Amino acid sequence: MTTLESPAERLMLVDGNDVEALDGNRFSRTSPAHDVVVASYPQARAADVDRAVGAARRAFDEGPWPRMSGVERARVLLRVAELVRRDAEELARIETLESGKPITQAHGEVEATAELWEYAATLARHAYGDAHSALGADVLGLVLHEPVGVVAMITPWNFPLLIVSQKLPFALAVGCTAAIKPSELTSGTTVHLGGLLREAGLPPGAANVVTGAGEAGAALVSHPGVDMVSFTGSTAVGRRIAAVAGEQLKRTELELGGKNPQIICADADLDAAIDGAVYGALFNQGECCNAGSRLLVEATVAGEVAAQITERAARIRVGDPLDPATRVGAIASDEQLRTIETLVASGTSDGARLLAGGERLPMPAGRFYAPTVFTEVAPQMAIAQQEIFGPVVSVLTFDDLDEAVALANGTPFGLSAGIWTRDVDKALRASRAIRAGTIWVNSWLEGYPELPFGGVGASGVGRELGRQAIPAFTETKTVQIHSGWRAPWTGAEVAS
């Protein structure tokens, strides 16, 4: 295994300053691939959250950021993108050490992060309202989009830098301020990003980062100084956040879990579809809300597809995520490893056929799980219904497209789905009939800042990215301007 440097001692960012927790407590993060401590952080409590939200509140109510022009805000966001690229090596290494993902993947995510900040900068200059000039000769109507206020952002451990950058630059672009809590497992890149924001010229308090566990997250969601909560994580936690926010009438944006189907039709380019299926199941160790963990294969080619997936999965390099040759890294935590093991065991006991994997891999250190393939999976089995968040794919079969669509819609989730076919009619029919926020046709896991992202049902509420990020972080205000004479209601004399 790789020799690692001494643990980094990082601080939180509150009101433009690097700070410890008020009580001085800290916690450590151990690399899931190397079993050594790689960083320590302040353990934020409710009082620390109150400081961060207070700073964001003052920055919104009194500070310059919401009052800057779009072009001024855009310059700051573009500078952040430049700094992300400058620090790409450091950011990728931090993310790999804390999450366990392969270093080559982390590099790709850093570049994608920079692109998100660049795109958000364009929205800062294109946040339009409307004017209504046909309401009468004496009336002009204006529809304004104003920043919603202070946004609480809570992000997960699987894509910490990328996911905070699906939220923060878009909120900042329209003039919001933010208090952010990353996962306690992967706080490093978010803390580093906070420093880059300060270096780029973001005013103090416009973005604040607190580190800690559930207590800090709960305090952030319930804080009366927060106007909106943007959360990415599990459906179970999302429901609790929605309940609290509903009591306080706060806006929410929730990007939650998925149990995403890939449909492979017999007429597809099977080589490309099989490659996409392996990628969809194993990317980021399967620790991905968009993981293609349900493979729906037309019965006439199911045996061939399953055999090819099993053979290709066995060739994937699993190991030290700092090794550029590694394609599948470490599982992020013992808790997540136990979840994977429990669900895989249920697949076997429920009668599914295990073709590959199904076990933890012996390594000198860390948590590594073998790429796992199940066939003969019934739709009601736990491995076909529950989000596993591990390198596990379940193969189900269908006889016609209507059956495939019914299977695709046969879970409470609706984040993403895909279909592999050469028949454009099948692709369009499936795209319209499947209940999901994103449909991929002859591809998987491709994303662009210009296209909105989010789910339906148990996969969440609202959309991130694209032009749709403007209404996500703004309130709509109507202004009616009356000029000239107005008929009096009280019966007074008519003005001359």
Summary of the structure (lengths in Angstrom):
residues: 496
radius of gyration: 24.6
end to end distance: 90.4
largest distance: 93.2
contacts: 1830
relative contact order: 0.14
helix: 39%
strand: 22%
